[in-house]
């Protein structure tokens, strides 16, 4: 019987503890490392509307918000504003992105990855897992990606690449699929085209299994309060 990579990782995480003939407990294989994220309820998301379209994730696509964020305390409000804009102004069924990452490295749970995201450009996001970095990363006037944001981004990409069996060559930027945008900004796109993102994601995955895991709601809300009080 053959076993695919995802099944192997799942089986390894659930494998029972081995006991030797002498009765000694063998060291258990380490479980997946958690990539924590703030859940929708914790950051104050609205409920999605009916009409979400199921899809199968085949690639990971990076976006940016395209608006500078200079006050990190405003990050949770920005996430809520994105959802309001997408649902109320654009008529979408939910926030467009599956995950969002702020400049402090906080990851926010967006649309359920089981469902196709949305876009304001001409490409079809079916099969794309959409991750958006908060801030404007385009050109010489754009912000520099923070180390904390990149660390969380790489770990999130590693976890989702493992979860959906996406090869690192399919981690691309929004502009690679659309002529109507400079998203995710040249400062992030360069890290994709020069191989930096692929190298870091590959290195992270080589360290073992990763899984994106939602924080308990109370813990997530406490984190949001700490961010908003900065």
C-alpha positions, -999 to 999 in steps of 0.1 A, spaced: 0 0 0 13 34 -9 10 64 14 11 100 4 32 126 22 2 142 40 -10 109 53 25 101 65 28 133 85 -7 128 100 2 92 109 35 102 125 17 128 147 -8 102 159 15 72 162 14 54 196 44 55 219 67 25 213 77 2 242 108 -19 240 110 -55 250 126 -44 283 96 -23 291 113 11 284 93 37 267 110 48 235 112 85 227 81 95 208 84 113 175 78 150 180 43 162 169 37 191 144 49 225 155 21 250 159 19 282 139 -5 302 161 -32 324 146 -59 347 160 -93 332 152 -121 351 135 -142 354 166 -113 368 185 -105 396 160 -142 404 155 -150 390 121 -185 392 106 -201 359 96 -197 350 60 -226 351 36 -241 321 19 -225 313 -15 -189 304 -7 -175 282 -35 -155 251 -25 -121 246 -42 -90 225 -38 -58 244 -28 -31 240 -55 -9 270 -49 -1 297 -23 -3 334 -35 10 364 -16 -7 397 -14 -2 430 5 -29 455 16 -12 483 -4 -18 508 24 10 518 48 7 507 84 28 529 107 9 522 139 9 485 148 -19 491 173 -42 496 143 -36 462 127 -67 444 141 -89 474 130 -73 471 96 -83 435 93 -119 443 102 -118 472 77 -107 448 50 -136 425 57 -161 453 57 -147 467 24 -148 432 7 -183 423 20 -201 456 21 -185 477 -6 -175 449 -30 -203 425 -23 -181 395 -16 -192 367 6 -164 371 31 -130 387 36 -110 379 4 -79 363 21 -75 330 39 -48 344 62 -35 379 70 -1 387 87 6 420 104 40 437 109 44 422 144 40 387 130 5 382 142 -15 358 120 -52 364 115 -76 337 104 -95 348 73 -118 329 50 -119 291 54 -93 277 29 -119 251 19 -135 280 -1 -122 300 -30 -110 335 -21 -119 366 -40 -100 392 -59 -104 427 -73 -83 419 -104 -89 397 -134 -73 364 -124 -92 334 -112 -82 327 -75 -97 291 -76 -70 268 -62 -51 297 -46 -45 300 -9 -44 337 -4 -21 353 23 -20 390 27 7 410 45 -5 442 61 13 473 48 25 488 15 56 471 1 58 486 -34 88 506 -46 115 527 -29 88 545 -9 73 512 3 78 498 37 105 472 44 90 438 55 97 434 92 116 404 104 87 393 127 63 394 97 86 374 75 92 348 102 55 342 107 49 343 69 75 316 62 61 294 90 25 299 78 36 291 42 54 259 54 24 248 74 -1 254 45 23 239 19 25 207 40 -12 207 47 -23 211 11 8 194 -5 18 226 -24 53 225 -39 74 256 -31 76 265 -68 39 273 -66 44 300 -40 40 332 -61 29 368 -58 -4 382 -69 12 402 -98 24 369 -113 -12 361 -122 -25 396 -130 -14 425 -151 -37 449 -132 -17 451 -100 18 455 -84 7 434 -54 24 422 -32 48 450 -38 83 448 -52 99 445 -17 80 412 -12 79 401 -48 117 402 -49 119 377 -21 99 354 -42 116 358 -75 152 356 -60 143 323 -43 146 336 -8 110 326 2 113 291 -14 146 286 4 133 296 38 101 277 34 120 246 23 144 249 53 115 253 77 97 223 64 129 203 67 128 208 104 95 188 106 58 191 104 40 224 110 3 231 115 -16 264 116 -35 264 148 -61 288 161 -56 302 195 -84 297 221 -108 326 217 -101 341 251 -64 340 244 -68 354 210 -90 383 223 -64 390 250 -37 392 223 -59 416 203 -63 438 234 -25 439 239 -19 449 203 -45 476 204 -30 490 236 5 494 221 
